[in-house]
């Protein structure tokens, strides 16, 4: 399965479920010192998950998010 297929399916989940997926993926990464992923990044994603769950941020359609990701990856 490609990352795009996974992302498409994950974006169909409810906000709380997506936040749980993000947290699970982040926690599955190597320790920050091994992969240059700092604690601030993990905290930022956790905060974002809370904002989504609480309805403080607007969600985007799957197609728009995937287009933005593709554009960023070149």
PyMOL Python script that loads the backbone (N, CA, C, O; Angstrom):
from pymol import cmd

cmd.read_pdbstr("""\
ATOM      1  N   UNK A   1       0.846  -1.170   0.000  1.00  0.00           N
ATOM      2  CA  UNK A   1       0.000   0.000   0.000  1.00  0.00           C
ATOM      3  C   UNK A   1       0.900   1.245   0.000  1.00  0.00           C
ATOM      4  O   UNK A   1       1.903   1.289   0.712  1.00  0.00           O
ATOM      5  N   UNK A   2       0.547   2.223  -0.778  1.00  0.00           N
ATOM      6  CA  UNK A   2       1.337   3.455  -0.868  1.00  0.00           C
ATOM      7  C   UNK A   2       0.967   4.405   0.275  1.00  0.00           C
ATOM      8  O   UNK A   2      -0.075   4.266   0.915  1.00  0.00           O
ATOM      9  N   UNK A   3       1.857   5.371   0.507  1.00  0.00           N
ATOM     10  CA  UNK A   3       1.564   6.362   1.552  1.00  0.00           C
ATOM     11  C   UNK A   3       0.343   7.182   1.172  1.00  0.00           C
ATOM     12  O   UNK A   3      -0.402   7.634   2.041  1.00  0.00           O
ATOM     13  N   UNK A   4       0.134   7.377  -0.149  1.00  0.00           N
ATOM     14  CA  UNK A   4      -1.027   8.146  -0.587  1.00  0.00           C
ATOM     15  C   UNK A   4      -2.324   7.410  -0.260  1.00  0.00           C
ATOM     16  O   UNK A   4      -3.305   8.025   0.158  1.00  0.00           O
ATOM     17  N   UNK A   5      -2.324   6.090  -0.453  1.00  0.00           N
ATOM     18  CA  UNK A   5      -3.511   5.297  -0.131  1.00  0.00           C
ATOM     19  C   UNK A   5      -3.775   5.318   1.374  1.00  0.00           C
ATOM     20  O   UNK A   5      -4.918   5.447   1.811  1.00  0.00           O
ATOM     21  N   UNK A   6      -2.722   5.193   2.147  1.00  0.00           N
ATOM     22  CA  UNK A   6      -2.859   5.244   3.605  1.00  0.00           C
ATOM     23  C   UNK A   6      -3.400   6.612   4.028  1.00  0.00           C
ATOM     24  O   UNK A   6      -4.315   6.698   4.846  1.00  0.00           O
ATOM     25  N   UNK A   7      -2.822   7.687   3.459  1.00  0.00           N
ATOM     26  CA  UNK A   7      -3.261   9.041   3.806  1.00  0.00           C
ATOM     27  C   UNK A   7      -4.724   9.250   3.426  1.00  0.00           C
ATOM     28  O   UNK A   7      -5.487   9.834   4.195  1.00  0.00           O
ATOM     29  N   UNK A   8      -5.109   8.788   2.272  1.00  0.00           N
ATOM     30  CA  UNK A   8      -6.496   8.936   1.826  1.00  0.00           C
ATOM     31  C   UNK A   8      -7.452   8.256   2.790  1.00  0.00           C
ATOM     32  O   UNK A   8      -8.477   8.823   3.168  1.00  0.00           O
ATOM     33  N   UNK A   9      -7.112   7.044   3.182  1.00  0.00           N
ATOM     34  CA  UNK A   9      -7.964   6.317   4.119  1.00  0.00           C
ATOM     35  C   UNK A   9      -7.958   6.965   5.502  1.00  0.00           C
ATOM     36  O   UNK A   9      -9.003   7.075   6.144  1.00  0.00           O
ATOM     37  N   UNK A  10      -6.788   7.390   5.956  1.00  0.00           N
ATOM     38  CA  UNK A  10      -6.688   8.007   7.286  1.00  0.00           C
ATOM     39  C   UNK A  10      -7.498   9.299   7.345  1.00  0.00           C
ATOM     40  O   UNK A  10      -8.092   9.609   8.378  1.00  0.00           O
ATOM     41  N   UNK A  11      -7.525  10.041   6.266  1.00  0.00           N
ATOM     42  CA  UNK A  11      -8.246  11.308   6.252  1.00  0.00           C
ATOM     43  C   UNK A  11      -9.769  11.123   6.267  1.00  0.00           C
ATOM     44  O   UNK A  11     -10.511  12.088   6.448  1.00  0.00           O
ATOM     45  N   UNK A  12     -10.216   9.917   6.083  1.00  0.00           N
ATOM     46  CA  UNK A  12     -11.651   9.617   6.171  1.00  0.00           C
ATOM     47  C   UNK A  12     -12.092   9.396   7.618  1.00  0.00           C
ATOM     48  O   UNK A  12     -13.287   9.365   7.911  1.00  0.00           O
ATOM     49  N   UNK A  13     -11.123   9.244   8.518  1.00  0.00           N
ATOM     50  CA  UNK A  13     -11.428   9.007   9.923  1.00  0.00           C
ATOM     51  C   UNK A  13     -11.946  10.286  10.587  1.00  0.00           C
ATOM     52  O   UNK A  13     -11.765  11.392  10.079  1.00  0.00           O
ATOM     53  N   UNK A  14     -12.586  10.097  11.722  1.00  0.00           N
ATOM     54  CA  UNK A  14     -13.024  11.232  12.529  1.00  0.00           C
ATOM     55  C   UNK A  14     -11.792  11.952  13.075  1.00  0.00           C
ATOM     56  O   UNK A  14     -10.738  11.333  13.221  1.00  0.00           O
ATOM     57  N   UNK A  15     -11.902  13.243  13.379  1.00  0.00           N
ATOM     58  CA  UNK A  15     -10.749  14.005  13.872  1.00  0.00           C
ATOM     59  C   UNK A  15     -10.021  13.347  15.043  1.00  0.00           C
ATOM     60  O   UNK A  15      -8.791  13.301  15.053  1.00  0.00           O
ATOM     61  N   UNK A  16     -10.741  12.850  16.004  1.00  0.00           N
ATOM     62  CA  UNK A  16     -10.112  12.221  17.166  1.00  0.00           C
ATOM     63  C   UNK A  16      -9.316  10.988  16.745  1.00  0.00           C
ATOM     64  O   UNK A  16      -8.226  10.743  17.261  1.00  0.00           O
ATOM     65  N   UNK A  17      -9.863  10.216  15.807  1.00  0.00           N
ATOM     66  CA  UNK A  17      -9.165   9.017  15.331  1.00  0.00           C
ATOM     67  C   UNK A  17      -7.910   9.393  14.549  1.00  0.00           C
ATOM     68  O   UNK A  17      -6.874   8.741  14.680  1.00  0.00           O
ATOM     69  N   UNK A  18      -8.005  10.454  13.730  1.00  0.00           N
ATOM     70  CA  UNK A  18      -6.825  10.909  12.974  1.00  0.00           C
ATOM     71  C   UNK A  18      -5.730  11.380  13.923  1.00  0.00           C
ATOM     72  O   UNK A  18      -4.551  11.096  13.711  1.00  0.00           O
ATOM     73  N   UNK A  19      -6.125  12.102  14.972  1.00  0.00           N
ATOM     74  CA  UNK A  19      -5.147  12.563  15.948  1.00  0.00           C
ATOM     75  C   UNK A  19      -4.457  11.372  16.606  1.00  0.00           C
ATOM     76  O   UNK A  19      -3.253  11.416  16.858  1.00  0.00           O
ATOM     77  N   UNK A  20      -5.199  10.324  16.883  1.00  0.00           N
ATOM     78  CA  UNK A  20      -4.612   9.123  17.488  1.00  0.00           C
ATOM     79  C   UNK A  20      -3.638   8.457  16.525  1.00  0.00           C
ATOM     80  O   UNK A  20      -2.592   7.965  16.947  1.00  0.00           O
ATOM     81  N   UNK A  21      -3.968   8.436  15.237  1.00  0.00           N
ATOM     82  CA  UNK A  21      -3.073   7.858  14.227  1.00  0.00           C
ATOM     83  C   UNK A  21      -1.786   8.664  14.152  1.00  0.00           C
ATOM     84  O   UNK A  21      -0.695   8.094  14.123  1.00  0.00           O
ATOM     85  N   UNK A  22      -1.906   9.987  14.119  1.00  0.00           N
ATOM     86  CA  UNK A  22      -0.719  10.858  14.060  1.00  0.00           C
ATOM     87  C   UNK A  22       0.170  10.612  15.266  1.00  0.00           C
ATOM     88  O   UNK A  22       1.383  10.453  15.129  1.00  0.00           O
ATOM     89  N   UNK A  23      -0.426  10.581  16.435  1.00  0.00           N
ATOM     90  CA  UNK A  23       0.356  10.368  17.650  1.00  0.00           C
ATOM     91  C   UNK A  23       1.047   9.010  17.621  1.00  0.00           C
ATOM     92  O   UNK A  23       2.216   8.892  17.988  1.00  0.00           O
ATOM     93  N   UNK A  24       0.326   7.998  17.188  1.00  0.00           N
ATOM     94  CA  UNK A  24       0.896   6.662  17.115  1.00  0.00           C
ATOM     95  C   UNK A  24       2.078   6.610  16.148  1.00  0.00           C
ATOM     96  O   UNK A  24       3.102   5.992  16.441  1.00  0.00           O
ATOM     97  N   UNK A  25       1.930   7.258  15.000  1.00  0.00           N
ATOM     98  CA  UNK A  25       3.027   7.278  14.017  1.00  0.00           C
ATOM     99  C   UNK A  25       4.235   8.036  14.552  1.00  0.00           C
ATOM    100  O   UNK A  25       5.372   7.588  14.400  1.00  0.00           O
ATOM    101  N   UNK A  26       3.991   9.173  15.173  1.00  0.00           N
ATOM    102  CA  UNK A  26       5.101   9.950  15.731  1.00  0.00           C
ATOM    103  C   UNK A  26       5.838   9.176  16.812  1.00  0.00           C
ATOM    104  O   UNK A  26       7.067   9.193  16.873  1.00  0.00           O
ATOM    105  N   UNK A  27       5.088   8.505  17.652  1.00  0.00           N
ATOM    106  CA  UNK A  27       5.714   7.752  18.728  1.00  0.00           C
ATOM    107  C   UNK A  27       6.457   6.521  18.214  1.00  0.00           C
ATOM    108  O   UNK A  27       7.313   5.972  18.907  1.00  0.00           O
ATOM    109  N   UNK A  28       6.125   6.088  16.992  1.00  0.00           N
ATOM    110  CA  UNK A  28       6.803   4.918  16.425  1.00  0.00           C
ATOM    111  C   UNK A  28       8.167   5.269  15.820  1.00  0.00           C
ATOM    112  O   UNK A  28       8.959   4.381  15.505  1.00  0.00           O
ATOM    113  N   UNK A  29       8.433   6.574  15.660  1.00  0.00           N
ATOM    114  CA  UNK A  29       9.704   7.005  15.089  1.00  0.00           C
ATOM    115  C   UNK A  29      10.837   6.807  16.088  1.00  0.00           C
ATOM    116  O   UNK A  29      10.606   6.718  17.294  1.00  0.00           O
ATOM    117  N   UNK A  30      12.066   6.740  15.575  1.00  0.00           N
ATOM    118  CA  UNK A  30      13.213   6.621  16.477  1.00  0.00           C
ATOM    119  C   UNK A  30      13.259   7.806  17.442  1.00  0.00           C
ATOM    120  O   UNK A  30      12.623   8.837  17.224  1.00  0.00           O
ATOM    121  N   UNK A  31      14.017   7.629  18.493  1.00  0.00           N
ATOM    122  CA  UNK A  31      14.190   8.704  19.466  1.00  0.00           C
ATOM    123  C   UNK A  31      14.617   9.980  18.750  1.00  0.00           C
ATOM    124  O   UNK A  31      15.338   9.913  17.755  1.00  0.00           O
ATOM    125  N   UNK A  32      14.182  11.142  19.240  1.00  0.00           N
ATOM    126  CA  UNK A  32      14.513  12.416  18.585  1.00  0.00           C
ATOM    127  C   UNK A  32      15.994  12.592  18.264  1.00  0.00           C
ATOM    128  O   UNK A  32      16.330  13.093  17.191  1.00  0.00           O
ATOM    129  N   UNK A  33      16.872  12.199  19.156  1.00  0.00           N
ATOM    130  CA  UNK A  33      18.289  12.395  18.902  1.00  0.00           C
ATOM    131  C   UNK A  33      18.800  11.508  17.777  1.00  0.00           C
ATOM    132  O   UNK A  33      19.858  11.780  17.209  1.00  0.00           O
ATOM    133  N   UNK A  34      18.062  10.446  17.445  1.00  0.00           N
ATOM    134  CA  UNK A  34      18.480   9.544  16.376  1.00  0.00           C
ATOM    135  C   UNK A  34      18.004  10.023  15.006  1.00  0.00           C
ATOM    136  O   UNK A  34      18.577   9.643  13.985  1.00  0.00           O
ATOM    137  N   UNK A  35      16.982  10.838  14.976  1.00  0.00           N
ATOM    138  CA  UNK A  35      16.367  11.198  13.700  1.00  0.00           C
ATOM    139  C   UNK A  35      16.077  12.693  13.585  1.00  0.00           C
ATOM    140  O   UNK A  35      15.320  13.105  12.705  1.00  0.00           O
ATOM    141  N   UNK A  36      16.655  13.495  14.443  1.00  0.00           N
ATOM    142  CA  UNK A  36      16.497  14.942  14.418  1.00  0.00           C
ATOM    143  C   UNK A  36      15.046  15.397  14.542  1.00  0.00           C
ATOM    144  O   UNK A  36      14.680  16.465  14.053  1.00  0.00           O
ATOM    145  N   UNK A  37      14.231  14.589  15.191  1.00  0.00           N
ATOM    146  CA  UNK A  37      12.844  14.977  15.443  1.00  0.00           C
ATOM    147  C   UNK A  37      12.775  15.370  16.909  1.00  0.00           C
ATOM    148  O   UNK A  37      12.922  14.529  17.796  1.00  0.00           O
ATOM    149  N   UNK A  38      12.553  16.641  17.154  1.00  0.00           N
ATOM    150  CA  UNK A  38      12.578  17.139  18.512  1.00  0.00           C
ATOM    151  C   UNK A  38      11.270  16.964  19.242  1.00  0.00           C
ATOM    152  O   UNK A  38      10.219  16.744  18.641  1.00  0.00           O
ATOM    153  N   UNK A  39      11.359  17.066  20.534  1.00  0.00           N
ATOM    154  CA  UNK A  39      10.173  16.987  21.381  1.00  0.00           C
ATOM    155  C   UNK A  39       9.163  18.067  20.994  1.00  0.00           C
ATOM    156  O   UNK A  39       7.955  17.857  21.105  1.00  0.00           O
ATOM    157  N   UNK A  40       9.658  19.221  20.539  1.00  0.00           N
ATOM    158  CA  UNK A  40       8.751  20.309  20.146  1.00  0.00           C
ATOM    159  C   UNK A  40       7.844  19.893  18.990  1.00  0.00           C
ATOM    160  O   UNK A  40       6.691  20.319  18.925  1.00  0.00           O
ATOM    161  N   UNK A  41       8.354  19.061  18.078  1.00  0.00           N
ATOM    162  CA  UNK A  41       7.538  18.609  16.951  1.00  0.00           C
ATOM    163  C   UNK A  41       6.429  17.690  17.448  1.00  0.00           C
ATOM    164  O   UNK A  41       5.276  17.818  17.037  1.00  0.00           O
ATOM    165  N   UNK A  42       6.778  16.777  18.322  1.00  0.00           N
ATOM    166  CA  UNK A  42       5.769  15.864  18.857  1.00  0.00           C
ATOM    167  C   UNK A  42       4.696  16.647  19.607  1.00  0.00           C
ATOM    168  O   UNK A  42       3.505  16.379  19.453  1.00  0.00           O
ATOM    169  N   UNK A  43       5.121  17.616  20.418  1.00  0.00           N
ATOM    170  CA  UNK A  43       4.160  18.431  21.162  1.00  0.00           C
ATOM    171  C   UNK A  43       3.280  19.247  20.217  1.00  0.00           C
ATOM    172  O   UNK A  43       2.086  19.420  20.463  1.00  0.00           O
ATOM    173  N   UNK A  44       3.878  19.745  19.135  1.00  0.00           N
ATOM    174  CA  UNK A  44       3.102  20.529  18.165  1.00  0.00           C
ATOM    175  C   UNK A  44       2.017  19.662  17.517  1.00  0.00           C
ATOM    176  O   UNK A  44       0.890  20.119  17.328  1.00  0.00           O
ATOM    177  N   UNK A  45       2.350  18.423  17.181  1.00  0.00           N
ATOM    178  CA  UNK A  45       1.361  17.526  16.573  1.00  0.00           C
ATOM    179  C   UNK A  45       0.288  17.142  17.575  1.00  0.00           C
ATOM    180  O   UNK A  45      -0.886  17.038  17.220  1.00  0.00           O
ATOM    181  N   UNK A  46       0.680  16.931  18.821  1.00  0.00           N
ATOM    182  CA  UNK A  46      -0.311  16.613  19.841  1.00  0.00           C
ATOM    183  C   UNK A  46      -1.273  17.792  20.028  1.00  0.00           C
ATOM    184  O   UNK A  46      -2.484  17.604  20.145  1.00  0.00           O
ATOM    185  N   UNK A  47      -0.717  19.006  20.054  1.00  0.00           N
ATOM    186  CA  UNK A  47      -1.554  20.196  20.196  1.00  0.00           C
ATOM    187  C   UNK A  47      -2.501  20.315  19.004  1.00  0.00           C
ATOM    188  O   UNK A  47      -3.678  20.639  19.163  1.00  0.00           O
ATOM    189  N   UNK A  48      -1.974  20.051  17.812  1.00  0.00           N
ATOM    190  CA  UNK A  48      -2.804  20.137  16.604  1.00  0.00           C
ATOM    191  C   UNK A  48      -3.938  19.124  16.666  1.00  0.00           C
ATOM    192  O   UNK A  48      -5.072  19.425  16.292  1.00  0.00           O
ATOM    193  N   UNK A  49      -3.628  17.929  17.138  1.00  0.00           N
ATOM    194  CA  UNK A  49      -4.665  16.912  17.294  1.00  0.00           C
ATOM    195  C   UNK A  49      -5.756  17.356  18.241  1.00  0.00           C
ATOM    196  O   UNK A  49      -6.938  17.116  17.998  1.00  0.00           O
ATOM    197  N   UNK A  50      -5.358  18.004  19.323  1.00  0.00           N
ATOM    198  CA  UNK A  50      -6.330  18.526  20.280  1.00  0.00           C
ATOM    199  C   UNK A  50      -7.172  19.630  19.639  1.00  0.00           C
ATOM    200  O   UNK A  50      -8.382  19.692  19.855  1.00  0.00           O
ATOM    201  N   UNK A  51      -6.537  20.498  18.854  1.00  0.00           N
ATOM    202  CA  UNK A  51      -7.268  21.582  18.187  1.00  0.00           C
ATOM    203  C   UNK A  51      -8.302  21.024  17.221  1.00  0.00           C
ATOM    204  O   UNK A  51      -9.408  21.554  17.111  1.00  0.00           O
ATOM    205  N   UNK A  52      -7.943  19.959  16.524  1.00  0.00           N
ATOM    206  CA  UNK A  52      -8.884  19.328  15.590  1.00  0.00           C
ATOM    207  C   UNK A  52     -10.038  18.720  16.370  1.00  0.00           C
ATOM    208  O   UNK A  52     -11.205  18.917  16.030  1.00  0.00           O
ATOM    209  N   UNK A  53      -9.703  17.984  17.417  1.00  0.00           N
ATOM    210  CA  UNK A  53     -10.728  17.340  18.234  1.00  0.00           C
ATOM    211  C   UNK A  53     -11.693  18.353  18.818  1.00  0.00           C
ATOM    212  O   UNK A  53     -12.897  18.105  18.880  1.00  0.00           O
ATOM    213  N   UNK A  54     -11.173  19.491  19.246  1.00  0.00           N
ATOM    214  CA  UNK A  54     -11.996  20.526  19.872  1.00  0.00           C
ATOM    215  C   UNK A  54     -12.680  21.427  18.848  1.00  0.00           C
ATOM    216  O   UNK A  54     -13.455  22.305  19.227  1.00  0.00           O
ATOM    217  N   UNK A  55     -12.411  21.229  17.563  1.00  0.00           N
ATOM    218  CA  UNK A  55     -13.043  22.033  16.520  1.00  0.00           C
ATOM    219  C   UNK A  55     -12.486  23.439  16.397  1.00  0.00           C
ATOM    220  O   UNK A  55     -13.158  24.326  15.871  1.00  0.00           O
ATOM    221  N   UNK A  56     -11.259  23.657  16.877  1.00  0.00           N
ATOM    222  CA  UNK A  56     -10.643  24.977  16.826  1.00  0.00           C
ATOM    223  C   UNK A  56     -10.020  25.293  15.474  1.00  0.00           C
ATOM    224  O   UNK A  56      -9.735  26.455  15.183  1.00  0.00           O
ATOM    225  N   UNK A  57      -9.807  24.283  14.648  1.00  0.00           N
ATOM    226  CA  UNK A  57      -9.233  24.498  13.318  1.00  0.00           C
ATOM    227  C   UNK A  57     -10.150  23.876  12.273  1.00  0.00           C
ATOM    228  O   UNK A  57     -10.885  22.928  12.550  1.00  0.00           O
ATOM    229  N   UNK A  58     -10.091  24.422  11.086  1.00  0.00           N
ATOM    230  CA  UNK A  58     -10.935  23.949   9.995  1.00  0.00           C
ATOM    231  C   UNK A  58     -10.245  22.786   9.292  1.00  0.00           C
ATOM    232  O   UNK A  58      -9.051  22.847   9.000  1.00  0.00           O
ATOM    233  N   UNK A  59     -10.996  21.742   9.028  1.00  0.00           N
ATOM    234  CA  UNK A  59     -10.449  20.599   8.308  1.00  0.00           C
ATOM    235  C   UNK A  59     -10.497  20.869   6.807  1.00  0.00           C
ATOM    236  O   UNK A  59     -11.310  21.660   6.330  1.00  0.00           O
ATOM    237  N   UNK A  60      -9.612  20.198   6.071  1.00  0.00           N
ATOM    238  CA  UNK A  60      -9.552  20.357   4.625  1.00  0.00           C
ATOM    239  C   UNK A  60      -9.976  19.065   3.935  1.00  0.00           C
ATOM    240  O   UNK A  60      -9.803  17.982   4.495  1.00  0.00           O
ATOM    241  N   UNK A  61     -10.531  19.165   2.719  1.00  0.00           N
ATOM    242  CA  UNK A  61     -10.892  17.961   1.970  1.00  0.00           C
ATOM    243  C   UNK A  61      -9.648  17.132   1.643  1.00  0.00           C
ATOM    244  O   UNK A  61      -8.557  17.672   1.464  1.00  0.00           O
ATOM    245  N   UNK A  62      -9.830  15.826   1.570  1.00  0.00           N
ATOM    246  CA  UNK A  62      -8.730  14.897   1.288  1.00  0.00           C
ATOM    247  C   UNK A  62      -7.974  15.301   0.032  1.00  0.00           C
ATOM    248  O   UNK A  62      -6.743  15.313   0.023  1.00  0.00           O
ATOM    249  N   UNK A  63      -8.697  15.630  -1.020  1.00  0.00           N
ATOM    250  CA  UNK A  63      -8.057  15.956  -2.294  1.00  0.00           C
ATOM    251  C   UNK A  63      -7.131  17.168  -2.160  1.00  0.00           C
ATOM    252  O   UNK A  63      -6.042  17.189  -2.733  1.00  0.00           O
ATOM    253  N   UNK A  64      -7.563  18.157  -1.412  1.00  0.00           N
ATOM    254  CA  UNK A  64      -6.762  19.367  -1.216  1.00  0.00           C
ATOM    255  C   UNK A  64      -5.491  19.055  -0.428  1.00  0.00           C
ATOM    256  O   UNK A  64      -4.414  19.548  -0.763  1.00  0.00           O
ATOM    257  N   UNK A  65      -5.612  18.251   0.602  1.00  0.00           N
ATOM    258  CA  UNK A  65      -4.446  17.892   1.412  1.00  0.00           C
ATOM    259  C   UNK A  65      -3.443  17.107   0.580  1.00  0.00           C
ATOM    260  O   UNK A  65      -2.247  17.397   0.622  1.00  0.00           O
ATOM    261  N   UNK A  66      -3.907  16.120  -0.174  1.00  0.00           N
ATOM    262  CA  UNK A  66      -3.001  15.321  -1.001  1.00  0.00           C
ATOM    263  C   UNK A  66      -2.324  16.165  -2.075  1.00  0.00           C
ATOM    264  O   UNK A  66      -1.149  15.955  -2.375  1.00  0.00           O
ATOM    265  N   UNK A  67      -3.046  17.112  -2.653  1.00  0.00           N
ATOM    266  CA  UNK A  67      -2.449  18.016  -3.636  1.00  0.00           C
ATOM    267  C   UNK A  67      -1.347  18.842  -2.998  1.00  0.00           C
ATOM    268  O   UNK A  67      -0.280  19.018  -3.586  1.00  0.00           O
ATOM    269  N   UNK A  68      -1.600  19.351  -1.795  1.00  0.00           N
ATOM    270  CA  UNK A  68      -0.582  20.137  -1.088  1.00  0.00           C
ATOM    271  C   UNK A  68       0.650  19.288  -0.781  1.00  0.00           C
ATOM    272  O   UNK A  68       1.779  19.756  -0.925  1.00  0.00           O
ATOM    273  N   UNK A  69       0.435  18.049  -0.363  1.00  0.00           N
ATOM    274  CA  UNK A  69       1.570  17.153  -0.060  1.00  0.00           C
ATOM    275  C   UNK A  69       2.361  16.881  -1.321  1.00  0.00           C
ATOM    276  O   UNK A  69       3.589  16.958  -1.311  1.00  0.00           O
ATOM    277  N   UNK A  70       1.674  16.563  -2.405  1.00  0.00           N
ATOM    278  CA  UNK A  70       2.386  16.292  -3.672  1.00  0.00           C
ATOM    279  C   UNK A  70       3.188  17.506  -4.121  1.00  0.00           C
ATOM    280  O   UNK A  70       4.324  17.364  -4.575  1.00  0.00           O
ATOM    281  N   UNK A  71       2.615  18.685  -4.001  1.00  0.00           N
ATOM    282  CA  UNK A  71       3.309  19.902  -4.404  1.00  0.00           C
ATOM    283  C   UNK A  71       4.555  20.131  -3.562  1.00  0.00           C
ATOM    284  O   UNK A  71       5.587  20.552  -4.085  1.00  0.00           O
ATOM    285  N   UNK A  72       4.471  19.860  -2.270  1.00  0.00           N
ATOM    286  CA  UNK A  72       5.618  20.034  -1.387  1.00  0.00           C
ATOM    287  C   UNK A  72       6.722  19.019  -1.667  1.00  0.00           C
ATOM    288  O   UNK A  72       7.908  19.327  -1.550  1.00  0.00           O
ATOM    289  N   UNK A  73       6.315  17.803  -2.038  1.00  0.00           N
ATOM    290  CA  UNK A  73       7.311  16.762  -2.303  1.00  0.00           C
ATOM    291  C   UNK A  73       7.916  16.881  -3.696  1.00  0.00           C
ATOM    292  O   UNK A  73       8.940  16.270  -4.003  1.00  0.00           O
ATOM    293  N   UNK A  74       7.269  17.668  -4.517  1.00  0.00           N
ATOM    294  CA  UNK A  74       7.805  17.901  -5.857  1.00  0.00           C
ATOM    295  C   UNK A  74       7.445  16.814  -6.763  1.00  0.00           C
ATOM    296  O   UNK A  74       7.812  16.841  -7.938  1.00  0.00           O
TER     297      UNK A  74
END
""", "prot")
cmd.dss("prot")
cmd.show_as("cartoon", "prot")
cmd.util.cbc("prot")
cmd.orient("prot")
